[in-house]
Amino acid sequence: MSLARNTAKPLLAALSTAAVALPLAACGRDEPDLSNGKALFVQRCGSCHALGRAGTQGTQGPNLDDAFRAALARGMNRETVDGVVRRQIANVRRSSIMPANLVKGDDARDVAAYVGFAADKSGEDRGALAQAGLAGATSGDQIFTAAGCGACHTFSKAGANATIGPNLNELATAAGKRRPGTPAEEYVKQSILDPDAFTVSGFQPGVMPSFEGKLDDKQLQALVDYLLGK
């Protein structure tokens, strides 16, 4: 999901007019599943949006902590934040880079509820919620999905075909051409932890967030092995 830069004004306008939030009730479950909402947010929205408690650092769309901070300080309740996000998901402008129908139904309700719960809230998630999303991913494919890599990159075995970042197919071969003399594994690790250390021709620096501190050593190695086909 990307409440992209050209949707920032509609988002802020929604904050000033959202006295009536969208109802939480929907077909399916009676209550939103915050763990599912967090996992989906990290997978599909985190590459474009920063949200502190979710651990995401995307910069293509508004920082959601910043976007709601002033309104929450003025007394907006979190159910209204939930409603604003629901409305933004359901009514994507054609001019926006945010894809339509990125999450639907109960999933959209869960994502909005998690943003409503987490926006501009200090501290860290606990219990089952702490393990939702990237924190609970262990295998390379799980980490690739949970980290939202497929929102920006093409990688056929993951079913990803995005074009915001470089194509990751045949990465081992491409790495040698991009950084001659640098082992592919070292290049990939550096690209994950310090994305701006080397920018592939045709792409802009400052787009991919760093995963320094977001992946432990085992997760980092599992993701590198997955990307290199080991």
C-alpha positions as CSV (number, residue, x, y, z in Angstrom):
1,M,0.0,0.0,0.0
2,S,1.3,3.5,-0.7
3,L,-0.6,6.5,0.5
4,A,1.9,8.1,-1.9
5,R,3.3,11.6,-1.8
6,N,0.6,12.8,-4.2
7,T,-2.0,11.4,-1.9
8,A,-0.6,13.2,1.2
9,K,-2.9,16.2,0.8
10,P,-6.1,14.0,0.5
11,L,-4.9,12.1,3.6
12,L,-4.4,15.3,5.6
13,A,-7.7,16.7,4.4
14,A,-9.4,13.4,5.5
15,L,-7.9,14.0,9.0
16,S,-9.7,17.3,9.3
17,T,-13.0,16.1,8.1
18,A,-13.2,12.6,9.5
19,A,-15.5,13.2,12.4
20,V,-17.3,10.1,11.4
21,A,-15.1,7.0,11.0
22,L,-16.0,4.1,8.9
23,P,-17.7,1.4,11.0
24,L,-15.5,-1.4,12.2
25,A,-18.1,-4.1,11.4
26,A,-17.7,-5.9,8.1
27,C,-18.7,-9.1,6.6
28,G,-16.7,-11.9,8.2
29,R,-15.1,-11.6,11.6
30,D,-16.7,-9.3,14.2
31,E,-13.4,-7.9,15.4
32,P,-10.3,-6.9,13.5
33,D,-7.3,-9.2,13.7
34,L,-4.4,-6.8,14.6
35,S,-1.8,-9.5,14.0
36,N,-3.0,-10.1,10.5
37,G,-3.3,-6.3,10.0
38,K,0.3,-5.8,11.1
39,A,1.6,-8.7,8.9
40,L,-0.2,-7.3,5.9
41,F,0.9,-3.8,6.6
42,V,4.5,-4.8,6.7
43,Q,4.3,-6.9,3.6
44,R,2.3,-4.6,1.4
45,C,2.5,-1.1,2.8
46,G,5.9,-0.9,4.6
47,S,8.0,-0.4,1.5
48,C,6.2,2.9,1.0
49,H,5.2,4.0,4.5
50,A,7.0,4.5,7.8
51,L,5.2,3.3,10.9
52,G,7.3,3.0,14.1
53,R,5.6,0.1,15.9
54,A,5.5,-1.9,12.6
55,G,9.2,-1.3,12.1
56,T,8.7,0.0,8.6
57,Q,10.7,2.9,7.0
58,G,9.3,3.5,3.6
59,T,9.5,6.9,2.1
60,Q,7.4,6.8,-1.0
61,G,4.3,7.7,0.9
62,P,3.5,9.7,4.0
63,N,5.0,8.7,7.4
64,L,1.9,7.5,9.2
65,D,3.1,8.4,12.6
66,D,3.7,12.0,11.5
67,A,0.5,12.1,9.5
68,F,-1.7,11.4,12.5
69,R,0.3,12.9,15.3
70,A,-1.2,16.4,15.4
71,A,-4.8,15.1,15.0
72,L,-4.3,12.6,17.8
73,A,-2.8,15.3,20.1
74,R,-6.0,17.4,19.4
75,G,-8.2,14.5,20.6
76,M,-8.9,12.5,17.5
77,N,-9.7,8.9,18.7
78,R,-8.1,5.9,17.2
79,E,-11.3,4.6,15.8
80,T,-11.4,7.7,13.6
81,V,-7.8,7.0,12.5
82,D,-8.9,3.5,11.5
83,G,-11.8,5.0,9.5
84,V,-9.5,7.5,7.7
85,V,-7.2,4.7,6.6
86,R,-10.1,2.5,5.6
87,R,-11.3,5.3,3.4
88,Q,-7.9,5.9,1.8
89,I,-7.5,2.2,1.0
90,A,-11.0,2.0,-0.6
91,N,-10.8,5.2,-2.6
92,V,-7.4,5.2,-4.3
93,R,-7.0,8.1,-6.8
94,R,-6.1,7.2,-10.3
95,S,-3.2,9.7,-10.1
96,S,-1.8,7.8,-7.1
97,I,1.0,5.3,-7.3
98,M,-0.8,3.4,-4.6
99,P,-2.4,0.3,-6.2
100,A,-6.1,-0.1,-5.9
101,N,-7.5,-3.2,-4.1
102,L,-4.1,-3.8,-2.4
103,V,-6.0,-5.2,0.5
104,K,-9.7,-5.9,0.5
105,G,-12.5,-7.1,2.8
106,D,-11.4,-8.3,6.3
107,D,-7.8,-7.8,5.3
108,A,-8.4,-4.1,4.6
109,R,-10.3,-3.8,7.9
110,D,-7.4,-5.5,9.8
111,V,-4.7,-3.2,8.2
112,A,-6.7,-0.1,9.0
113,A,-7.3,-1.3,12.6
114,Y,-3.6,-1.9,13.1
115,V,-2.7,1.6,11.8
116,G,-5.3,3.0,14.1
117,F,-3.8,1.1,17.0
118,A,-0.2,1.8,16.2
119,A,0.0,5.3,14.7
120,D,2.2,7.7,16.8
121,K,2.1,5.2,19.7
122,S,5.4,4.9,21.7
123,G,6.8,1.6,22.8
124,E,6.8,-1.8,21.1
125,D,4.2,-4.4,20.3
126,R,4.1,-7.3,22.7
127,G,3.0,-10.9,22.8
128,A,1.6,-12.4,19.6
129,L,1.5,-9.0,18.0
130,A,5.3,-8.6,18.4
131,Q,5.8,-11.8,16.3
132,A,3.5,-10.7,13.5
133,G,5.1,-9.7,10.3
134,L,8.9,-9.6,9.9
135,A,9.7,-10.5,13.5
136,G,8.1,-14.0,13.2
137,A,9.6,-14.8,9.7
138,T,12.4,-17.4,9.7
139,S,12.8,-18.9,6.2
140,G,14.0,-16.9,3.2
141,D,10.7,-16.9,1.4
142,Q,8.9,-15.9,4.6
143,I,11.3,-13.0,5.2
144,F,11.1,-11.9,1.6
145,T,7.3,-11.7,1.9
146,A,7.2,-10.2,5.4
147,A,9.7,-7.5,4.6
148,G,7.7,-6.4,1.6
149,C,10.4,-7.0,-0.9
150,G,7.9,-8.1,-3.5
151,A,6.3,-4.6,-3.5
152,C,9.4,-3.2,-5.1
153,H,11.3,-6.0,-6.9
154,T,10.7,-8.7,-9.5
155,F,11.6,-12.1,-8.3
156,S,10.0,-14.9,-10.1
157,K,10.2,-17.7,-7.6
158,A,8.4,-15.4,-5.1
159,G,5.8,-14.5,-7.7
160,A,6.9,-10.8,-7.5
161,N,6.9,-8.6,-10.5
162,A,7.3,-5.0,-9.2
163,T,9.6,-2.6,-10.9
164,I,10.4,0.1,-8.3
165,G,13.7,-1.6,-7.5
166,P,16.1,-3.8,-9.5
167,N,15.1,-7.2,-10.9
168,L,16.4,-9.8,-8.5
169,N,16.3,-12.7,-10.9
170,E,19.8,-14.0,-11.6
171,L,21.1,-11.8,-8.8
172,A,24.2,-13.8,-8.3
173,T,25.3,-13.1,-11.9
174,A,24.2,-9.5,-11.8
175,A,26.0,-8.9,-8.5
176,G,29.4,-9.7,-10.2
177,K,28.7,-7.2,-12.9
178,R,27.6,-4.5,-10.6
179,R,30.5,-4.7,-8.1
180,P,33.3,-6.6,-9.9
181,G,35.5,-8.4,-7.4
182,T,32.9,-8.3,-4.6
183,P,31.5,-11.7,-3.7
184,A,27.8,-12.0,-4.5
185,E,26.9,-12.8,-0.9
186,E,28.7,-9.7,0.4
187,Y,27.1,-7.5,-2.2
188,V,23.6,-8.7,-1.3
189,K,24.1,-8.3,2.4
190,Q,25.4,-4.8,1.9
191,S,22.4,-4.0,-0.3
192,I,20.0,-5.1,2.4
193,L,21.7,-3.3,5.3
194,D,23.0,-0.2,3.5
195,P,21.0,0.1,0.3
196,D,22.6,3.4,-0.7
197,A,26.1,2.1,-0.7
198,F,25.7,1.2,-4.3
199,T,22.8,2.3,-6.5
200,V,22.0,0.2,-9.6
201,S,22.0,2.3,-12.8
202,G,18.5,3.5,-13.7
203,F,17.2,3.5,-10.1
204,Q,17.1,6.3,-7.5
205,P,19.0,6.3,-4.2
206,G,17.1,6.8,-1.0
207,V,14.1,4.6,-2.0
208,M,14.9,1.3,-0.3
209,P,14.9,1.4,3.5
210,S,17.8,-0.1,5.4
211,F,17.1,-3.4,7.2
212,E,19.9,-2.8,9.7
213,G,18.6,-3.8,13.1
214,K,15.4,-5.2,11.5
215,L,16.8,-8.6,10.7
216,D,18.9,-10.7,13.0
217,D,21.9,-12.6,11.7
218,K,20.0,-15.8,10.9
219,Q,17.2,-13.9,9.1
220,L,19.7,-11.9,7.1
221,Q,21.6,-15.1,6.0
222,A,18.3,-16.9,5.2
223,L,17.2,-14.0,3.0
224,V,20.6,-13.8,1.2
225,D,20.6,-17.6,0.6
226,Y,17.0,-17.4,-0.8
227,L,17.9,-14.5,-3.1
228,L,21.0,-16.3,-4.4
229,G,19.2,-19.6,-4.8
230,K,21.3,-21.5,-2.2
